[in-house]
Amino acid sequence: MMPYDMSPLFLSLKVAAISTFFVFFVSIALARLMSRREFVGKSAVDALILLPLVLPPTVIGFGLIVLFGANGPIGSLLEDWFGFRVVFTWVGAAIASFVVSLPLMYQSVMAAFEKVDPRWENVARTMGVSEWRVFRTITFPLAWPGILAGLILAFARGIGEFGATLMIAGYIPEVTETVPLAIYFAYEAGQMEKAAFWVIVISAVGIAAITWVNYWRKKTAVRIGRE
């Protein structure tokens, strides 16, 4: 029997999984565009995508509240048209997780796409292969190790998100209480054993993710070296 209610862990896994799902598709689309196209303002777009890496979590949280709050352009639209509220819900936590995880995944996918030799893609194009098939059969498989590493890092980052999540989702036990929030409020309440328990849990998840990424990279390097 677990010593504490495990709902914070389950919610963290749920939030991280959903945010990583969307991060996967968005980062691939952005990285594909940025790695293969030149256009005016490309550097500005790249900087905007990576901005959450350098911004304090409170700034990200404030920006999300401005956008998704009751008076925000997106929040008011969702509430008026669909009766759906983002602030103080687990959806808000998922959005915060998405925003902070996207730059990590984007960087990893971008580096993976840039390592793919464009000559392989051009050969396929000269044979009349469609762009979608070139991407599906050549680019994506060759870039897959970097994409997978980015996925793991994005998932781990999503689980550990705290500042932006607290601002947009708040702290509502069993509703928006993720593991980082459980640690903080257990500490504030003087429940050191509970805080230590969740620290061990989230540290184990992070160590497992990093270990797996390192193992995969070494395995991939060995395979490439043999080839």
Secondary structure, DSSP 8 states (H G I E B T S, - for coil): --SS--HHHHHHHHHHHHHHHHHHHHHHHHHHHHHH---TTHHHHHHHHHGGGTS-HHHHHHHHHHHHSTTSHHHHHHHHHH----TTSHHHHHHHHHHHHHHHHHHHHHHHHHHS-HHHHHHHHHTT--HHHHIIIIIHHHHHHHHHHHHHHHHHHHHH--HHHHHHH---TTTT--HHHHHHHHHHTT-HHHHHHHHHHHHHHHHHHHHHHHHHHHHHHHHHHH-
